[in-house]
Amino acid sequence: MTAVDAVTAQYCGHCGGSVAGGTKGERPTSDPHQGCHQRLAMEPPRYCAQCRRRMKVQVTPLGWSAECSRHGRVSR
């Protein structure tokens, strides 16, 4: 499984909170998960973006992998 794209994501991969669909006219600073997006650029997700379950994360010198018991593995 590859990284979940924003269309199928229902939950934040960093904090597990709900990702609310905003309108096109919103300013980028109104995103409640802006800090989470910045953290996810540097570290692996901790929650499954599809079901909000806590994932098993393994970090190696070459990258990371995170595995959801229901939706499989995400890696980079």
C-alpha positions, -999 to 999 in steps of 0.1 A, spaced: 0 0 0 13 35 -8 7 67 10 -30 76 13 -39 106 -8 -58 136 6 -90 125 -12 -94 93 8 -80 106 41 -107 110 68 -83 114 98 -51 132 105 -21 109 104 -3 128 131 -30 135 158 -58 112 147 -83 141 146 -110 144 119 -101 161 87 -129 184 78 -134 193 41 -130 230 36 -142 251 8 -120 264 -20 -123 300 -7 -107 293 26 -73 307 35 -45 281 40 -39 294 75 -74 283 85 -64 246 84 -66 232 119 -40 206 110 -14 229 95 11 220 123 3 183 118 11 186 81 45 202 89 53 174 113 43 147 89 68 160 64 96 150 88 82 120 108 59 90 101 22 90 106 10 76 139 -27 71 130 -43 54 100 -58 81 77 -87 58 68 -98 43 102 -81 63 129 -64 32 144 -30 36 160 -4 22 137 27 1 143 56 23 133 92 13 126 119 39 119 152 29 103 182 50 91 169 47 55 132 56 61 102 45 80 72 21 77 38 23 94 13 -5 94 -24 -5 101 -40 -38 112 -68 -32 87 -54 -12 58 -19 -25 54 15 -8 52 26 28 44 63 34 39 88 60 28 
